Amino acid sequence: DWCEALVDAWDKAPRGTRAIGGAVTVASATSITQRYLCRHNPLVPTEFDVANATTFADRLSAYLNGESDERPPIRPVYSLVGANMSFNHEALQAVGGFDSTIRFGGDEEKVCVDLRERFGDEAVIYCTSIAVAHLFERSLSDTLRRSYLYGASNGRTWVRQGGIPGLRPAGGLFVTLLFVLAPISGFGAIITAFFVPFVVWRRWVKDAVYEHNAEVVTYPLFALAQELVANVGFFAGWREERRRVTREKDSRSSDTTLTAEQGQR
């Protein structure tokens, strides 16, 4: 019923709507990784409070509240999920379409940002009724691969657009505690940092108790691994994009010098 839900959403959308996207769910939950992703799905829209957070505390709070079920089922969002999105064709052309230099992750965010800047914040709408079931791989390695690539995309985007770096806050807090406490006590630093994911995602600890499901207790460690890998990807993407920008500047500078020399001759 995906097409019917999509057409219905467009028929009922406000006149200012230029893009509509929906939810991406986990199609199969036969492995521990897939069951973890049912509770911590990486393919969710970026909400305004997450994107506009100006401090570390604000970003951490908004990031954790991003999984709340209390949000309206139909709402404007900062950007949609690439696996389930649709656009008004004329509006998409008006903002130049997609950036073909972005090979994985981040291309949908740029388009959504461009649409909102041109047509207003109400231009990009998310509807939970429009759902796509995504077949996530069973292995944790594939989930970490995706986290790395999305992190790299955030790093490249930061070089281009500036603003708040798209680093994962819990992973950053974990590393910060390790470095700050390590000079005092290496063992104490490891133990203290180890509890970070269980404090940040304490709801899973509560769920494990209420559901009598020991597996759920491991989910904070899965989430921490994702965040650490994503942050590594961020710095890799940042470095790659900085090098690309430098090469382009050097190339333009060389072309300008060559043109000037030809003019003098």
N, C-alpha and C positions, 0 to 999 in steps of 0.2 A: 504493500500500500504506500510505498515511498513516493511515487509520482503523484498519487492522489493527495497526499498530505502536503506536498510541495506546491502543487497548483492551488490548493485551498488556501495555503498561507499567503501566496501572492495575490489571490483574489481579495483577501481580507486585509491586506497590508495597507498602512497609511500611504498617502500619496508621496511622501518624502522618502519612502523606502527604495534603496538601490541595490541591496544585497540581503539575502535571507539564507541562513544556514541552520543545521540541526545537530542532533546528538549523534555520537559515535559510541556504540556499545560493544561489549566483548561477546563475540559470537560463540565461543566455546570456552568452557572453564574446567578442563580435565587435568591441568597441571597446577602445581602450587603457584607458578608465576602468573598463569592466567587468572587464577582465583584472586591473587593479590591485585591484579589490574582491574578486576571488577570493583574493588574498593578504592583504587587509586589510579584511575584512568588518565593517561597522559594526553589523550585526544579530547580536550575540552576547550571551549572558547575562552579567550582572554577577557576577563571582566575589567571594567573601568577602574575599580578600586585597586586591582593588582597592577595595572599598567601605570596608574597615576600616583602610586605610592612614592613619597619623597624621602623617607627615612628607612633604615633597616628594620626598625620595629614595625612601621606601617606595612612594609612589604611582607614581612613574615606573617603578620596578622591577616592581611588580605589574601596571601597565598594559602594559608590554612583554611580561611573561610570560603575559599573558592570552591570547596567541595560541599558546601552547605546545600541542603535541599529546600531552604527557605526562600530562595530566589524565585521571582515570578517565572512561569513556564515560557512566557513570551516577553522578551526584553531587548533593549539595545545593548550591544557589547562592543568592546574595543576591537576585537577581530574574531573571525570565524575559524572553524576547523577545516583544513584543506580537504579532508576526506568526505565532507558533506556540506557543500556550499553552492550557491547559485547567484547570478548577477543579472541586473538589467544591462542588456548588451550595449546600449548607447552610453550609459554611465561608465561602463568598463572601458570603452574606447576613449571616452572623454578624459580619463585619468592615465591613459597610456598603456592599459593592460598590465600584464605580468612582467616582472623583471626576469628575462631569460638567463641572466648571469647567476641567479640563485637556483642551485640545482636541487637542494633538499631543505625544506623547512624555511619559513620566513616569508615566502613569496605571497602567501595569502594575507599575512599581517600587513605588508606594505600596501597591497591593493586596498584593504579595508581602511587603513590610515588615510590613504589618498582620497577615498570616497567620502570619509567623514569630514576631512578638511574642506572638501569642495561642496558637499551637500548637507553637512550638519551631522551631529552625533546620532540622530534618529535614522540615518541612512542605512545602518547595518543592524539587522535584527536577527536574534536567535530564537528558534522555536523547538522546544523539546519534543513536540509531536512528530517532527521530521527526523526519523531515526535510521541510521545505517549500522548494520552489524559487521564489525571488522574482525577478521580472523587473525588474531595475534598469534605469533609463534609460541610454542610451548616453553622454549628455553629462556633462561634469564639473560643469556648473552645477547639475544636479539633485542630484548628490552633495553639493555645497557647500550647497545649499538645505536638504537634510536635516540636515547638520551644524549649520547655524545654528539650525534649529528645535529640535533636541535640546539644543543649548547653552542656548537660551532657556528650555526646560523645566527644565534643571538650575538656572538662575538663580532661577526661580520657586520651585522646590523648596527651595532653600537659604534663601530668605526664610521659608518655612513651617516647615522642620524644623531649620535651623541645621546645625551640624556642620562637616565639611570641605567647602569649596566645590568643586563639580564642574567645576573648570577643567582643561583639557587640559595636561598637564605639559610636553610638548615645545614646544608653542606658547608657553607661558609662559616657558620657558627662552630661546627665541629672542628674544622681546621684551625680556626682562630684560638679556640680553647687549647688545642694541642700545642700550638706555638707559644702561647702566653704562659701556660703552666709547665711546659717541659723543662725550662731552666730551674724551676723549683723542685719538681719531682716528676721524672719521666713516667713512672708507674701511675702516679696520681693523675697525670695529664691524660693518660690513656683511659683510665677508669672513668674519670669525669666526662671526657668527650664521648665515651661509649654510651652514656646515659642520655645524651642529647636527643637521639631519635625517639627514645621511649618517652621523653618528656614532650617533645614536639607533637608526636603522634600518639599521645596517651589514650586516645579514644579506642585504638586497636587493642591496647592492653585491657581496657575495660570490656571490650567486646569479647576478648578471649575468655575472660572470667565468666561473663554472662552466658556465653554460648557454649562454654566448656570445650573450647576449640583451641588447643595449644598452637596450632599452625599460625593462627592470627598474630601471636606474639612475635613471630619472625618478620612480619610485614614492615615494621619500622626500619629494620636492617636493609630490606629491599629498597625502601624509599631513600635511605641514606646513600646506598650504593648508587642509585640513579642520580642523586644530586651531586655527589662527588664526581662522577663521570661526566655529567653535564657541565660542571664548572671547568673541568679539564678541557672539554671540547670548546668552551667559551674562549679560553685563552689561546687555544690552537687556531680557532676561527679569527680571533682578533689579530693574531700575528700574521696569518695568511693574508687577511684583508689589508693590513698595514703595508705588507710587502708589495701587494698588487697596486695599491695607491701610489707607493713610492716609485714603482716601475713606470707607471703611467706619467707621473710628474717628470721623471728623468727623460722619458721618451718625448714628451712635449717640449721639454727644455732643449733636447738635442735637435728636434725639428725646427724650433725657433732659431737656434744658433746657426743651423745649416741654411735656413732661409735668409738670415741676415748676411751671412758670408756670401751667398749667391748674389744678393742685392748689391753688396759692395763691389763684387767683380763686374 
